[in-house]
Amino acid sequence: MAALGNGCGLPNEKYQRECVMKKLEQFHEDEDGAVTVDWVVLTASIIGLSLACIGVFANGTGNAGQAVDSGLTYVSSNMVNGDFHDW
């Protein structure tokens, strides 16, 4: 009766091998894990492309931010002085 504890529930060695082979075939044909790997790769590539875009656009946005800052500084200093002729 000790042979019944193998997970297949079959005492005969031939049937045990068949049971193990059937489980291996089912494991081989199962695609649930492959879908998970696909999603992980897709998500990682999206994150990588996003970081690359941030690197490309960071310099340009920094320059634009500095231009806006200098423009606002100019306008605010002229508003305090009451000089709007050059604006």
C-alpha distances in whole Angstrom, upper triangle without the diagonal:
4,5,6,8,10,13,13,10,10,7,11,13,16,15,14,17,19,17,19,22,22,22,24,27,27,28,30,32,32,35,35,36,38,40,40,41,44,45,45,47,50,50,51,53,55,55,57,59,60,61,63,65,66,67,69,71,71,74,76,75,76,80,80,79,82,84,84,84,87,89,88,89,93,93,92,95,97,97,97,101,102,102,100,103,100,97
4,5,6,8,11,12,10,10,8,11,12,16,15,13,16,18,17,17,21,21,21,23,26,26,26,29,30,30,34,34,34,36,39,38,39,42,43,43,45,47,48,48,51,53,53,54,57,58,58,60,63,63,64,67,68,68,71,73,73,74,77,77,77,79,82,81,81,85,86,85,87,90,90,90,92,95,94,95,98,99,99,98,100,98,95
4,5,6,9,9,8,7,5,8,9,12,11,9,12,14,13,14,17,18,18,20,22,22,23,26,27,28,31,31,31,34,36,36,37,40,41,41,43,45,46,47,49,51,51,52,55,56,57,59,61,62,63,65,67,67,70,72,71,72,76,76,75,78,81,80,80,84,85,84,86,89,89,89,91,94,93,94,97,98,98,97,99,97,94
4,6,7,7,5,6,5,9,11,13,11,10,13,14,12,14,17,17,17,19,22,21,22,25,26,26,30,30,30,33,35,35,36,39,40,40,42,44,45,46,48,50,50,52,54,55,56,58,60,61,62,64,66,66,69,71,70,71,75,75,74,77,79,79,79,82,84,83,84,88,88,87,90,92,92,93,96,97,97,95,98,95,92
4,6,8,7,9,9,12,13,15,13,11,14,16,13,13,17,17,16,18,21,21,21,24,26,25,28,28,28,31,33,32,34,37,38,37,40,42,42,43,46,47,48,49,52,53,53,55,57,58,59,61,63,63,66,68,67,68,72,72,71,74,76,76,76,79,81,80,81,85,85,84,87,89,89,90,93,94,94,92,95,93,90
4,6,6,8,9,11,11,13,11,8,11,13,10,10,14,14,13,15,18,18,18,20,22,22,26,25,25,28,30,30,31,34,35,35,37,39,40,41,43,45,45,46,49,50,51,53,55,56,57,59,61,61,64,66,65,66,70,70,69,72,74,74,74,78,79,78,80,83,83,83,85,88,87,88,91,92,92,91,93,91,88
4,6,8,10,13,13,14,12,9,12,12,9,9,13,13,11,13,16,15,15,19,20,19,23,23,23,26,28,27,29,31,33,33,35,37,38,38,41,43,43,44,47,48,49,51,53,53,55,57,58,59,62,64,63,64,67,68,67,70,72,72,72,75,76,76,77,81,81,80,83,85,85,86,89,90,90,88,90,88,85
4,5,9,10,11,12,9,7,10,9,6,8,11,10,9,13,15,14,15,18,19,19,23,23,24,26,28,28,30,32,33,34,36,38,39,40,42,44,44,46,48,49,50,52,54,55,56,58,60,60,64,65,64,66,69,69,69,72,74,73,74,77,78,78,79,82,83,82,85,87,87,88,91,92,92,90,92,90,87
4,7,9,11,12,9,8,12,12,9,11,14,14,13,16,18,17,19,22,23,23,26,26,27,30,31,32,33,36,37,37,39,41,42,43,45,47,48,49,51,53,53,55,57,58,60,62,63,64,67,68,68,69,72,72,72,75,77,76,77,80,81,80,82,85,85,85,88,90,89,91,94,94,95,93,95,93,90
4,6,8,9,6,6,10,10,8,11,14,13,14,17,18,18,20,22,23,24,28,28,29,31,33,34,35,37,39,39,41,43,44,45,47,49,50,51,53,55,56,57,59,60,62,64,65,66,69,70,70,71,74,75,74,77,79,79,79,83,84,83,85,88,88,88,90,93,92,93,96,97,97,95,98,95,92
4,7,9,7,7,11,12,11,13,16,16,17,19,21,21,23,25,26,27,31,31,32,34,36,37,38,40,42,42,44,46,47,48,50,52,52,54,56,57,58,60,62,63,64,66,68,68,72,73,73,74,77,77,77,80,82,82,82,85,86,86,88,91,91,91,93,96,95,96,99,100,100,98,100,98,95
4,5,5,6,9,10,10,12,14,15,17,18,20,21,23,24,26,27,31,32,32,34,37,37,38,40,42,43,44,46,48,48,50,52,53,54,56,58,59,60,62,64,65,66,68,69,72,74,73,75,78,78,78,81,83,82,83,86,87,87,89,92,92,92,94,97,96,97,100,101,101,99,101,99,96
4,5,5,6,9,10,11,12,14,15,16,18,20,21,22,24,26,29,31,31,33,35,36,36,39,41,41,42,45,46,46,48,50,51,52,54,56,57,58,60,62,62,64,66,67,70,72,71,73,76,76,76,79,81,81,81,85,86,85,87,90,90,90,93,95,95,96,99,100,100,98,100,97,94
4,5,5,6,9,10,11,12,14,15,17,18,20,21,23,24,28,30,30,32,34,35,36,38,40,40,41,44,45,46,48,50,51,51,54,56,56,57,60,61,62,64,66,67,70,71,71,72,75,76,76,79,81,80,81,84,85,85,87,90,90,90,93,95,95,96,99,100,99,98,99,97,94
4,5,5,6,9,10,10,12,14,15,16,18,20,21,22,26,27,28,30,32,33,34,36,38,39,40,42,44,44,46,48,49,50,52,54,55,56,58,60,61,62,64,65,68,70,69,71,74,74,74,77,79,79,80,83,84,83,85,88,88,88,91,93,93,94,97,98,97,96,97,95,92
4,5,5,6,9,10,11,12,14,15,16,18,20,21,25,26,26,28,31,31,32,34,36,36,38,40,41,42,44,46,47,48,50,52,53,54,56,57,58,60,62,63,66,67,67,69,72,72,72,75,77,76,77,80,81,81,83,86,86,86,88,91,90,92,95,95,95,93,95,93,90
4,5,5,6,8,10,10,12,14,15,16,18,20,23,25,25,27,29,30,30,33,35,35,36,39,40,41,42,45,46,46,48,50,51,52,55,56,57,59,61,61,64,66,66,67,70,71,71,73,75,75,76,79,80,80,82,85,85,85,88,90,90,91,94,95,94,92,94,92,89
4,5,5,6,9,10,10,12,14,15,16,18,22,24,24,26,28,29,30,32,34,35,36,38,40,40,42,44,45,46,48,50,51,52,54,56,57,58,60,61,64,65,65,67,70,70,70,73,75,75,76,79,80,80,81,84,84,85,87,89,89,91,93,94,94,92,94,91,88
4,5,5,6,9,10,11,12,14,15,16,20,21,22,24,26,27,28,30,32,33,34,36,38,38,40,42,43,44,46,48,49,50,52,54,55,57,58,59,62,64,63,65,68,68,68,71,73,73,74,77,78,77,79,82,82,82,85,87,87,88,91,92,91,90,92,89,86
4,5,5,6,9,10,10,12,14,15,19,20,20,22,25,25,26,28,30,30,32,34,35,36,38,40,41,42,44,46,47,48,50,51,52,54,56,57,60,61,61,63,66,66,66,69,71,71,71,74,76,75,77,80,80,80,83,85,85,86,89,90,89,88,90,87,84
4,5,5,6,9,10,10,12,14,18,20,20,21,24,25,25,27,30,30,31,33,35,35,37,39,40,41,43,45,46,47,49,51,52,53,55,56,59,61,61,62,65,65,66,68,70,70,71,74,75,75,77,80,80,80,83,85,85,86,89,90,89,87,89,86,83
4,5,5,6,9,10,11,12,16,18,19,20,22,24,24,26,28,29,30,32,34,35,36,38,40,41,42,44,45,47,49,50,51,53,55,56,59,60,60,62,64,65,65,68,69,69,70,73,74,74,76,79,79,79,82,84,83,85,88,88,88,86,88,85,82
4,5,5,6,9,10,10,14,15,16,18,20,21,22,24,26,26,28,30,31,32,34,36,37,38,40,42,43,44,46,48,49,50,52,53,56,58,57,59,62,62,62,65,67,66,67,71,72,71,73,76,76,76,79,81,81,82,85,86,85,83,85,83,80
4,5,5,6,9,10,13,15,15,16,19,20,20,22,25,25,26,28,30,31,32,34,36,36,38,40,41,42,44,46,47,48,50,51,54,56,56,57,60,60,61,63,65,65,66,69,70,70,72,75,75,75,78,80,80,81,84,85,84,82,84,81,79
4,5,5,6,9,12,14,15,16,18,20,20,22,24,25,26,28,30,31,32,34,35,36,38,40,41,42,44,46,47,48,50,51,54,56,55,57,60,60,60,63,65,65,66,69,70,70,72,75,75,75,78,80,80,81,84,84,84,82,84,81,78
4,5,5,6,10,12,13,14,16,18,19,20,22,23,25,26,28,29,31,32,34,35,37,38,40,41,43,44,46,47,49,50,53,54,54,56,59,59,59,62,64,63,64,67,68,68,70,73,73,73,76,78,77,79,82,82,82,80,82,79,76
4,6,5,9,10,10,12,14,15,16,18,20,21,22,24,25,26,28,30,31,32,34,36,37,38,40,42,43,44,46,47,50,52,51,53,56,56,56,59,61,61,62,65,66,65,67,70,70,71,73,75,75,77,79,80,80,78,79,77,74
4,6,8,11,11,11,14,15,15,17,20,20,21,23,25,26,27,29,31,31,33,35,36,37,39,41,42,43,45,46,49,51,51,52,55,55,56,58,60,60,61,64,65,65,67,70,70,70,73,75,75,77,79,80,79,77,79,76,73
4,6,9,11,10,13,15,15,16,19,20,21,22,25,26,27,29,30,31,33,35,36,37,39,41,42,43,45,46,49,50,50,52,55,55,55,58,60,60,61,64,65,65,67,69,70,70,73,74,74,76,79,79,79,76,78,76,73
4,6,7,8,10,12,13,14,16,18,19,20,22,24,25,27,28,29,31,33,34,35,37,39,40,41,43,44,47,48,48,50,53,53,53,56,58,57,58,62,62,62,64,67,67,67,70,72,72,73,76,76,76,74,76,73,70
4,6,5,7,9,10,11,13,15,16,17,19,20,21,23,25,26,27,29,31,32,33,35,37,38,39,41,44,45,44,46,49,49,49,52,54,54,55,58,59,59,61,63,63,64,67,68,68,70,73,73,73,70,72,70,67
4,5,5,7,9,10,11,13,15,16,17,19,21,22,23,25,26,28,29,31,32,34,35,37,38,39,43,43,43,45,48,48,48,51,52,52,53,56,57,57,59,61,61,62,64,66,66,68,70,71,71,68,70,68,65
4,5,5,6,9,10,11,13,14,15,17,19,20,21,23,25,26,27,29,31,32,33,35,37,37,41,42,41,43,46,46,46,49,51,51,52,55,56,55,57,60,60,60,63,65,65,66,69,70,70,68,69,67,64
4,5,5,6,9,10,11,12,14,15,17,18,20,21,23,24,26,27,29,30,32,33,35,36,39,40,40,42,45,45,45,48,50,49,51,54,54,54,57,59,59,60,62,64,64,66,68,69,69,66,68,66,63
4,5,5,6,9,10,11,12,14,15,17,18,20,21,23,24,26,27,29,30,32,33,34,38,38,38,40,43,43,43,46,48,47,49,52,52,52,54,57,57,57,60,62,62,63,66,66,66,64,66,63,60
4,5,5,6,9,10,11,12,14,15,17,18,20,21,23,24,26,27,29,31,32,33,36,37,36,38,41,41,41,44,46,46,47,50,51,50,52,55,55,55,58,60,60,61,64,65,64,62,64,62,59
4,5,5,6,9,10,11,12,14,15,16,18,20,21,23,24,26,27,29,30,31,35,36,35,37,40,40,40,43,45,45,46,49,50,50,52,55,55,55,58,60,60,61,64,65,64,62,64,61,58
4,5,5,6,9,10,11,12,14,15,17,18,20,21,23,24,26,27,29,30,33,34,34,36,39,39,39,42,44,43,45,48,48,49,51,53,53,54,57,58,58,60,63,63,63,60,62,59,57
4,5,5,6,8,10,11,12,14,15,16,18,20,21,23,24,26,27,28,32,32,32,34,37,37,37,40,41,41,42,45,46,46,48,51,51,51,54,56,56,57,60,60,60,58,60,57,54
4,5,5,6,9,10,11,12,14,15,17,18,20,21,23,25,26,27,30,31,31,32,35,36,36,38,40,40,41,44,45,45,47,50,50,50,53,55,55,56,59,60,59,57,59,57,54
4,6,5,6,9,10,10,12,14,15,16,18,20,21,23,24,26,29,30,30,32,34,35,35,38,39,39,41,43,44,45,47,49,50,50,53,55,55,56,59,59,59,57,58,56,53
4,5,5,6,9,10,11,12,14,15,17,19,20,21,23,24,27,28,28,30,33,33,33,36,38,37,39,42,42,43,45,47,47,48,51,52,53,54,57,57,57,54,56,53,50
4,5,5,6,9,10,11,12,14,15,17,19,20,21,22,26,27,26,28,31,31,31,34,36,35,36,39,40,40,42,45,45,46,48,50,50,52,54,55,54,52,54,52,49
4,5,5,6,9,10,11,12,14,15,17,19,20,21,24,25,25,27,30,30,30,33,35,35,36,39,40,40,42,44,45,45,48,50,50,51,54,55,54,52,54,51,48
4,5,5,6,8,10,10,12,14,15,17,18,20,23,24,24,26,28,29,29,32,34,34,35,38,39,39,41,43,44,45,47,49,49,51,53,54,53,51,53,50,47
4,5,5,6,9,10,11,12,14,15,16,18,21,22,22,24,26,26,27,30,31,31,33,35,36,36,39,41,41,42,44,46,46,48,51,51,50,48,50,47,44
4,6,5,6,9,10,11,12,14,15,16,20,21,20,22,25,25,25,28,30,30,31,34,35,35,37,39,40,40,43,45,45,46,49,50,49,47,49,46,43
4,5,5,6,9,10,11,13,14,15,18,20,20,21,24,25,25,28,29,30,31,34,35,35,37,39,40,41,43,45,46,47,49,50,49,48,49,46,44
4,5,5,6,9,10,11,12,14,17,18,18,20,22,23,24,26,28,28,30,32,33,34,36,38,39,39,42,43,44,46,48,49,47,45,47,44,41
4,5,5,6,9,10,11,12,15,16,16,18,20,20,21,24,25,25,27,29,30,31,33,35,36,36,39,41,41,43,45,46,45,43,44,41,39
4,5,5,6,9,10,10,13,15,15,16,19,20,20,22,24,25,26,28,30,30,32,34,35,36,38,40,40,42,44,45,44,43,44,41,39
4,5,5,6,9,10,12,14,15,16,18,19,20,22,24,25,26,28,30,31,32,34,35,36,38,40,41,43,45,45,44,43,44,41,38
4,5,5,6,8,11,11,12,14,16,17,18,20,22,22,24,26,27,28,30,32,33,34,36,38,38,40,42,43,42,40,41,38,35
4,5,5,6,9,10,10,12,14,15,15,18,20,20,21,24,25,25,27,29,30,31,33,35,36,37,40,40,39,38,39,36,34
4,6,5,8,10,11,11,14,15,16,18,20,21,22,24,25,26,28,30,31,32,34,36,37,38,40,41,40,38,40,37,34
4,6,7,8,10,11,13,14,15,17,19,20,21,23,24,26,27,29,30,32,33,35,36,38,40,40,39,37,38,35,33
4,6,5,6,9,10,11,12,14,16,17,18,20,21,22,24,26,27,28,30,32,33,35,36,37,36,34,35,32,30
4,6,5,6,9,10,10,12,14,15,16,18,20,21,22,24,26,27,28,30,31,33,35,36,35,33,34,31,29
4,6,5,6,9,10,11,13,14,15,17,19,20,21,23,25,26,27,29,30,32,33,35,33,32,33,29,28
4,5,5,6,9,10,11,12,14,16,17,18,20,21,23,24,26,27,29,31,32,33,31,29,30,27,25
4,5,5,6,9,10,10,12,14,15,16,18,20,21,22,24,26,27,29,30,31,30,28,29,26,24
4,5,5,6,9,10,10,12,14,15,16,18,20,21,22,24,26,27,29,30,29,27,29,26,24
4,5,5,6,9,10,11,12,14,15,17,19,20,21,23,24,26,27,28,27,25,26,23,21
4,5,5,6,9,10,11,12,14,15,17,18,20,21,23,25,26,27,25,23,24,21,19
4,5,5,6,9,10,11,12,14,15,16,18,20,21,23,24,25,24,23,25,22,19
4,5,5,6,9,10,10,12,14,15,16,18,20,21,23,24,23,22,23,20,18
4,5,5,6,9,10,11,12,14,15,17,18,20,21,22,21,19,20,17,15
4,6,5,6,8,10,11,12,14,15,16,18,20,21,19,18,20,17,14
4,5,5,6,9,10,10,12,14,15,17,18,20,19,18,20,17,15
4,5,5,6,9,10,11,12,14,16,17,18,17,16,17,15,13
4,5,5,6,9,10,11,12,14,16,16,15,13,15,12,10
4,5,5,6,8,10,10,12,14,15,14,13,16,14,11
4,6,5,6,9,10,11,12,14,13,13,16,14,12
4,6,5,6,9,10,11,12,11,10,12,10,9
4,6,5,6,9,10,10,9,8,11,10,8
4,5,5,6,9,10,10,10,14,13,11
4,5,5,6,9,9,10,13,12,11
4,5,5,6,5,6,9,9,9
4,5,5,6,7,11,11,10
4,6,8,10,13,14,13
4,6,9,11,12,13
4,6,9,11,11
4,6,8,8
4,6,5
4,6
4
